[in-house]
Amino acid sequence: MHEVKIDVNTDILEVNRREAEENRKHLESHGIFAVDILGAIGSGKTMLIERSTPLLVSQGFRVGAIAGDVYGEDDFQRLKKLGIPVVNLNTGKECHLDAHLVHHALHELPLDKIDILFVENVGNMICPTDFPLGSHVRVVVVSVTEGDDVIRKHPMIFRECQICVINKIDLAEAVEVNVERMVEDLKIISPETIPVLTNLKEGEGVGKFIENLLEIREKVL
């Protein structure tokens, strides 16, 4: 029988923070700008990458991705069709990616052939907040179908992100959601976070998202 010893004084969040810092250094040593994409299931995280990648490639950027999910490879297969390097990460029972998992994924990617790396987190609005991955920017995607109170109900995740994509604005009237109210809630909760309104199904707002993303990249790299 194996004896397992657990140090109850170990701070899991601190260990993750240190590993995230190592990931950041590793990425920067290869000149990579990393983007952590968070949001609920069905908000549009995968589609944001699908819509953004061709536009970034057209500007000369080499894109890669990590697809995080609890189980399966549906998102991984969608991103693979983009013709970019991509790694699938399944977390099993965990409701978020952590820096250690991402560390392993980085070793499976051709980092010298990537300029911008998207890391799609597990679909969850709470768990990923406390687990930085080493990315340079965090993006939260929310859908109007989640209700116009979704931002004020999840303040912590928005305080940790630099861009908030409010998606499916074409459905706002049908689901009786006030998009302006969502933007106002964001300004109150996290004044520095940039709101971007999108209809990713049609590609609306993607150009603005990329513009903001690249402005941040210029500042951090």
Summary of the structure (lengths in Angstrom):
residues: 221
radius of gyration: 17.3
end to end distance: 50.2
largest distance: 61.4
contacts: 712
relative contact order: 0.18
helix: 43%
strand: 19%
